[in-house]
Amino acid sequence: MNAYYDRHSLRFFYYPHAGRNVYFSDSSDIVTHELGHAFLDAMRPDFWSVQSLEIWSFHEAFSDIVAMFNLMSYERAIASAIEQTGGNLEKSNVISRLAEEVGAMIRDVTK
């Protein structure tokens, strides 16, 4: 159950779950998250080999933000988030729940 960027390509896999295959490349959230790693690597290649939890965490956060910005480029997503939260975007909403289907599947499979 994985998708990743490895400096050569973006790689996406699938996993059988609940009688069907879940393809990680079907989620624009996951695709843009992995693309975020590639963007950051292009801008700061020196981050790639640093053995630091802070840098690894920054890489993940940056990639999540790229995915969120991508989702926020759709008027329908913004309208849905505002409707779901009554305008308080600190509450859980369609934008803050990135890759929810895959996360739920990983939870179900790994317990």
N, C-alpha and C positions, 0 to 999 in steps of 0.2 A: 504494500500500500504506500505508494510514493510518487513523487514528482520532484525533479531537481534540475538545477543548472550546474554544469561541471566544467565550465570554461570552453567546452567544445560544442555543446548543444544544450537545448532544453529537452529534458526527457520526462515522458509521461507514461504511466502504466495504468493497468486496470485490475480490479479485484472482484471476484464473484461474491455477490451478497444478496441475500433474500431472493434467490432464483433468477438473478440477472447480473450482468457485468456492470460495474460502476467504472466508467472511464474518467480518469482524472483530467484529461484534456477537454472534457465536455464542460468544465467549469471555467468560465472566463475569470473568476476570482483566482483560481489556482494558476492559470496560464499567465495572468498579469503579475501575480506574486513572483513566479519564477523569472519572468522577464525583468522584474525589479532587481533581482540579484544580478542579472546580466548588465543592466544599466549601471548599477553601483560599481560593479567590477570594472566596467569600461571607464568610469569616472575616477575610481580610486582602486587601481589594481593592487596597490600595496596592502589593502585590507584583506586580500584573499588568504594569505598565508600567516597572518598574525594569530598567535595562540592566545586569544583573549576573549573571555566570556562577554565582555562589554562590546567588543567589535562584532562578535557573532550575533549578539542580541540586536545591535544596531542594524546589521544586515537584514535580520528578520523583520524588524520594525519598519525599516525603509521599504522593504518589499510589500509589507501589508499596506502601507500608506499608498504605494503605487497602485495596488489593487483597489483600494478604496477610492482613490481619485478617478480611476478608470470607471468604476461603477457610478460615481457621482457625475460623470459626463452625460448621463442619460437623464433627461427631464423626468421621465416616468419614475426612475429610482428615487430622485430627490423628492418628487411629489408624494411617493409612497412613504418615504421616511418621515416626512413632515406630518402626513396623515396618521401614521402609526404612533407618533410621539406627541402629537398636539403641538408640534413646533419645538419641543425640547429634545434636541439631538443627543443629549447625554443619556437618554433612555435607549434600550435595545431597539434596533430597527434593521431594515433590510440591508443597509450599508454596513452596520457594525457586525452583522452575522455572516462574515465572509466564509465561504467554503463550508457552510453548515451541513450539507448532505454528507460530505466526505468526513467531516468531524464526527457526526453521529454514527457513521458506519465504523470508523476506527474505534469509537467508544464501545459499540455493540460487539465488535469482533474481539477486542482485547480485554474487555470487562474492566 
